Amino acid sequence: MQAMDWQISSTQRIPLDRPRLIGIVNITPDSFDAQTRSPTTDAAIERARSLVGDGADILDLGAQSTRPGAASVPAEVQIARMEPLVRALRGDRGFDHVALSIDTTSAEVARRMLDLGADIINDVSAGLDDDRMLGLCARRRCGLVLMHRLAPPEQDSYSDRYERAPRYDDVVEDVRTFLAMRMRAAMDAGVCAEAIVLDPGLGFGKSVEQNFALIRGTPRLASLGRPILSALSRKSFIGRVGLERDSEPGERVSGTIAASLAHMQMGVRLFRVHDVRAHASAFRIARACGTGESPDGSRTRPGTAAG
């Protein structure tokens, strides 16, 4: 997959010549991973500071859980949860170099956070929940993530708990077709192609095997010409295969890193993760093994080891 840039404003681009880590900050009481919830602004600021210190290039802020079974949260509640955090981060020079992504399907929430200095909208409905979203992103020239899902959270299930697998003719081709349609809709609304990133929606309306089929099918998805986002962190399908049993999200870190490394080898350069430090370390080692670069960036001679 050819390296690209991600345009997130009229003046700012994120080069994707190396893996970029998107740290997850959930300002919610009910996100699927209890270990990483930040129910207060102070807790969210501390988590954000820790993620950036660990190597996050982008912070993804969410005030509404998108886990299976989660109820919709009104826009005014999302704004009340998120606004103090965005104000604090944009007022702290320690975050000047960090892009802020807003995980919402509400154009009202998106508009308010963009006003406060956010850079990216991460819409898990791909602009279908709110018909104002694509036009807003076009006008504001922000980065935009378009994700595939089969059903909204309140109608969905965890990947390892389906009695019958969700129905697709060909899960990779069906997801690719959907993302192509939503990318075209965004561009028709005025969104610049270079602002768009595509997310296959791992864990959203897919069985365990369908998720792995989508990972294997990454080159077909990437043929749409836009960067692919890897957002598999700590999800149930990772635990089902890696641990071969029911598991808690915190037990799925090693499996997450293994799948992320597979995605990286397929050319993915954007990773939305809970465990930034562990991923940063794994990617440095992988790059050293594959390119002859040592973890500190210096060159090593063929046949020698660094460290």
C-alpha positions as CSV (number, residue, x, y, z in Angstrom):
1,M,0.0,0.0,0.0
2,Q,1.4,3.3,-1.0
3,A,2.1,5.8,1.8
4,M,-0.3,8.8,1.8
5,D,-1.0,11.9,3.8
6,W,-4.2,12.5,5.7
7,Q,-5.5,16.0,5.3
8,I,-7.2,17.1,8.5
9,S,-7.5,20.9,7.8
10,S,-6.8,23.4,5.0
11,T,-3.2,23.7,6.4
12,Q,-2.5,20.5,8.2
13,R,-1.7,17.0,7.0
14,I,-0.6,13.9,8.9
15,P,2.1,11.9,7.0
16,L,1.4,8.2,6.9
17,D,4.9,7.1,6.1
18,R,5.0,5.3,9.4
19,P,2.4,3.9,11.8
20,R,0.4,6.6,13.6
21,L,-1.3,5.8,16.9
22,I,-4.7,7.1,17.9
23,G,-5.2,6.9,21.6
24,I,-8.7,6.2,22.9
25,V,-10.2,8.5,25.5
26,N,-13.7,7.5,26.6
27,I,-15.6,10.1,28.6
28,T,-18.3,7.6,29.3
29,P,-19.6,5.5,32.2
30,D,-20.3,2.4,30.0
31,S,-17.7,1.9,27.3
32,F,-17.0,-1.8,26.8
33,D,-13.6,-1.7,28.5
34,A,-14.0,-0.6,32.1
35,Q,-10.3,-0.3,32.6
36,T,-10.1,2.7,30.2
37,R,-13.2,4.7,31.1
38,S,-12.6,8.3,32.1
39,P,-15.9,9.4,33.7
40,T,-14.6,12.8,34.8
41,T,-12.8,15.6,32.9
42,D,-9.8,15.4,35.2
43,A,-9.5,11.7,34.7
44,A,-9.8,12.1,30.9
45,I,-7.1,14.8,30.9
46,E,-4.8,12.5,32.8
47,R,-5.5,9.7,30.4
48,A,-4.9,12.0,27.4
49,R,-1.6,13.1,28.9
50,S,-0.5,9.5,29.5
51,L,-1.4,8.4,26.0
52,V,0.5,11.3,24.4
53,G,3.5,10.6,26.6
54,D,3.3,7.0,25.4
55,G,3.4,8.1,21.7
56,A,-0.1,8.9,20.6
57,D,-0.2,11.2,17.5
58,I,-4.0,11.6,17.7
59,L,-6.5,11.4,20.5
60,D,-10.0,10.0,19.8
61,L,-12.5,11.5,22.2
62,G,-15.9,9.8,22.7
63,A,-18.8,10.8,24.9
64,Q,-21.1,8.0,23.8
65,S,-20.4,4.3,23.9
66,T,-20.7,2.4,20.6
67,R,-20.4,-1.0,22.3
68,P,-23.1,-3.6,21.4
69,G,-26.3,-2.8,23.3
70,A,-25.3,0.8,24.2
71,A,-28.1,3.3,24.2
72,S,-28.0,6.5,22.2
73,V,-26.8,9.6,24.1
74,P,-28.4,13.0,23.3
75,A,-26.2,15.6,21.7
76,E,-26.5,17.9,24.7
77,V,-25.2,15.2,27.0
78,Q,-22.3,14.4,24.7
79,I,-21.4,18.1,24.5
80,A,-21.6,18.5,28.3
81,R,-19.2,15.6,28.7
82,M,-16.8,16.5,26.0
83,E,-16.6,20.3,25.9
84,P,-14.5,20.8,29.1
85,L,-12.0,18.2,27.9
86,V,-11.6,19.7,24.4
87,R,-11.2,23.2,26.0
88,A,-8.6,21.9,28.4
89,L,-6.6,20.1,25.8
90,R,-6.7,23.0,23.4
91,G,-5.6,25.3,26.2
92,D,-2.6,23.2,27.2
93,R,0.5,23.7,25.1
94,G,1.6,20.1,25.8
95,F,-1.1,19.0,23.3
96,D,-0.3,21.6,20.6
97,H,1.2,18.9,18.3
98,V,-1.6,16.3,18.9
99,A,-4.7,16.1,16.6
100,L,-8.1,15.7,18.3
101,S,-10.6,13.3,16.8
102,I,-14.3,13.4,17.9
103,D,-16.1,10.0,17.9
104,T,-19.7,11.0,17.2
105,T,-22.5,10.6,14.7
106,S,-24.1,13.9,15.6
107,A,-23.5,16.9,13.5
108,E,-24.4,19.2,16.4
109,V,-21.7,17.6,18.6
110,A,-19.2,17.7,15.7
111,R,-19.8,21.3,15.0
112,R,-19.4,22.4,18.6
113,M,-16.1,20.4,19.0
114,L,-14.7,21.7,15.7
115,D,-15.5,25.2,16.9
116,L,-13.4,24.4,20.0
117,G,-10.4,23.2,17.9
118,A,-11.0,19.6,17.1
119,D,-9.5,18.4,13.8
120,I,-11.2,15.1,12.8
121,I,-14.7,13.6,13.0
122,N,-14.8,9.8,13.5
123,D,-18.4,8.9,12.4
124,V,-19.2,5.2,13.0
125,S,-22.4,5.6,10.9
126,A,-20.4,7.0,7.9
127,G,-22.7,10.0,7.9
128,L,-26.0,8.1,7.8
129,D,-27.2,8.9,11.3
130,D,-27.3,12.7,10.7
131,D,-27.7,14.0,7.2
132,R,-26.0,17.2,8.1
133,M,-22.7,15.6,9.0
134,L,-21.1,15.3,5.5
135,G,-21.9,18.9,4.6
136,L,-20.5,20.1,7.9
137,C,-17.2,18.3,7.4
138,A,-17.0,19.6,3.8
139,R,-17.4,23.2,5.0
140,R,-15.0,22.8,7.9
141,R,-12.4,20.9,5.8
142,C,-11.7,18.6,8.8
143,G,-10.5,15.0,8.6
144,L,-13.3,12.4,8.3
145,V,-13.4,8.7,9.2
146,L,-16.2,6.7,7.5
147,M,-16.9,3.4,9.1
148,H,-19.0,0.4,8.0
149,R,-21.5,-1.1,10.5
150,L,-24.4,-3.5,9.9
151,A,-26.7,-2.1,12.6
152,P,-26.6,0.6,15.3
153,P,-25.2,-0.4,18.7
154,E,-28.6,-1.0,20.3
155,Q,-29.3,-3.7,17.7
156,D,-25.9,-5.3,17.6
157,S,-24.0,-8.1,19.4
158,Y,-20.5,-8.8,20.4
159,S,-18.7,-10.7,17.6
160,D,-18.3,-13.9,19.6
161,R,-22.0,-14.0,20.8
162,Y,-23.9,-14.3,17.5
163,E,-26.2,-17.4,17.3
164,R,-25.9,-17.0,13.6
165,A,-23.3,-15.1,11.7
166,P,-24.4,-11.8,10.2
167,R,-25.3,-12.3,6.5
168,Y,-23.0,-11.1,3.8
169,D,-22.6,-12.4,0.2
170,D,-18.8,-11.7,0.6
171,V,-18.0,-9.7,3.7
172,V,-14.9,-8.0,2.2
173,E,-16.6,-7.0,-1.1
174,D,-19.8,-6.0,0.7
175,V,-17.9,-3.7,3.1
176,R,-15.8,-2.4,0.2
177,T,-18.9,-1.5,-1.7
178,F,-20.5,0.3,1.2
179,L,-17.3,2.3,1.9
180,A,-17.0,3.3,-1.7
181,M,-20.7,4.5,-1.7
182,R,-20.2,6.5,1.5
183,M,-16.9,8.0,0.2
184,R,-18.7,9.1,-3.0
185,A,-21.5,10.6,-0.9
186,A,-19.0,12.5,1.2
187,M,-17.2,13.8,-1.9
188,D,-20.5,14.7,-3.5
189,A,-21.2,16.8,-0.4
190,G,-17.9,18.6,-0.9
191,V,-15.5,16.6,1.3
192,C,-12.0,16.5,-0.2
193,A,-10.9,12.9,-1.0
194,E,-7.6,13.5,0.9
195,A,-9.6,14.2,4.1
196,I,-11.2,10.7,4.1
197,V,-10.1,7.6,6.0
198,L,-12.0,4.4,5.7
199,D,-12.7,2.0,8.6
200,P,-14.1,-1.5,7.9
201,G,-15.8,-1.6,11.3
202,L,-14.1,-4.6,12.8
203,G,-16.4,-5.8,15.6
204,F,-19.4,-4.0,14.3
205,G,-21.9,-6.5,12.8
206,K,-19.3,-9.1,12.0
207,S,-18.7,-12.6,13.4
208,V,-15.3,-13.7,14.6
209,E,-14.4,-15.2,11.2
210,Q,-15.8,-12.3,9.3
211,N,-13.6,-9.9,11.2
212,F,-10.5,-11.9,10.3
213,A,-11.7,-12.1,6.7
214,L,-11.7,-8.3,6.6
215,I,-8.2,-8.1,8.0
216,R,-7.0,-10.6,5.4
217,G,-8.9,-8.5,2.8
218,T,-7.2,-5.2,3.7
219,P,-5.6,-4.9,0.2
220,R,-9.0,-5.1,-1.5
221,L,-10.3,-2.3,0.8
222,A,-7.2,-0.2,0.3
223,S,-7.8,-0.4,-3.5
224,L,-10.4,2.4,-2.9
225,G,-7.4,4.7,-2.7
226,R,-7.8,6.0,0.8
227,P,-6.0,5.0,4.1
228,I,-7.5,2.2,6.1
229,L,-8.0,2.6,9.9
230,S,-7.3,-0.4,12.1
231,A,-9.7,-0.3,15.1
232,L,-9.6,-3.8,16.5
233,S,-8.2,-2.9,19.9
234,R,-9.2,-5.3,22.7
235,K,-12.3,-6.5,20.8
236,S,-14.1,-9.8,21.6
237,F,-13.1,-11.5,18.4
238,I,-9.4,-11.1,19.4
239,G,-10.0,-12.8,22.7
240,R,-12.1,-15.6,21.2
241,V,-9.2,-16.6,18.9
242,G,-6.2,-15.6,21.0
243,L,-7.5,-17.0,24.3
244,E,-10.0,-19.5,23.0
245,R,-12.5,-18.5,25.7
246,D,-14.6,-15.7,27.1
247,S,-12.3,-13.0,28.2
248,E,-12.1,-9.5,29.6
249,P,-10.9,-6.6,27.3
250,G,-7.7,-6.2,29.4
251,E,-6.7,-9.8,28.7
252,R,-6.6,-9.2,24.9
253,V,-3.6,-6.9,24.7
254,S,-1.1,-9.4,23.2
255,G,-3.7,-10.6,20.7
256,T,-4.5,-7.0,19.7
257,I,-0.8,-6.3,19.1
258,A,-0.5,-9.4,17.0
259,A,-3.4,-8.4,14.8
260,S,-2.2,-4.8,14.6
261,L,1.2,-6.0,13.4
262,A,-0.5,-8.1,10.7
263,H,-2.4,-5.0,9.6
264,M,0.8,-3.0,9.5
265,Q,2.4,-5.6,7.3
266,M,-0.5,-5.1,4.9
267,G,0.2,-1.4,4.7
268,V,-2.2,0.0,7.4
269,R,-0.7,3.1,9.1
270,L,-3.5,4.3,11.3
271,F,-4.2,2.4,14.5
272,R,-6.9,3.3,17.1
273,V,-5.8,1.6,20.3
274,H,-6.2,1.5,24.0
275,D,-2.5,0.5,24.6
276,V,-0.4,3.1,22.9
277,R,2.9,2.3,24.6
278,A,2.8,-1.4,23.8
279,H,1.9,-0.7,20.2
280,A,4.7,1.9,19.8
281,S,7.2,-0.5,21.1
282,A,6.0,-3.4,18.9
283,F,6.0,-1.2,15.8
284,R,9.6,0.0,16.5
285,I,10.8,-3.6,16.7
286,A,8.8,-4.6,13.6
287,R,10.3,-1.7,11.6
288,A,13.8,-2.5,12.9
289,C,13.4,-6.1,11.7
290,G,12.0,-5.2,8.4
291,T,14.0,-2.1,7.3
292,G,17.3,-2.3,9.1
293,E,16.5,0.6,11.3
294,S,17.3,0.3,15.0
295,P,14.6,1.3,17.5
296,D,16.4,4.7,18.0
297,G,16.2,5.4,14.2
298,S,19.9,4.7,13.5
299,R,20.9,2.4,10.6
300,T,22.4,-1.0,11.2
301,R,24.6,-3.0,8.9
302,P,23.1,-6.2,7.3
303,G,23.7,-9.2,9.5
304,T,24.2,-7.2,12.7
305,A,21.9,-6.6,15.6
306,A,21.2,-3.3,17.3
307,G,21.3,-3.7,21.0
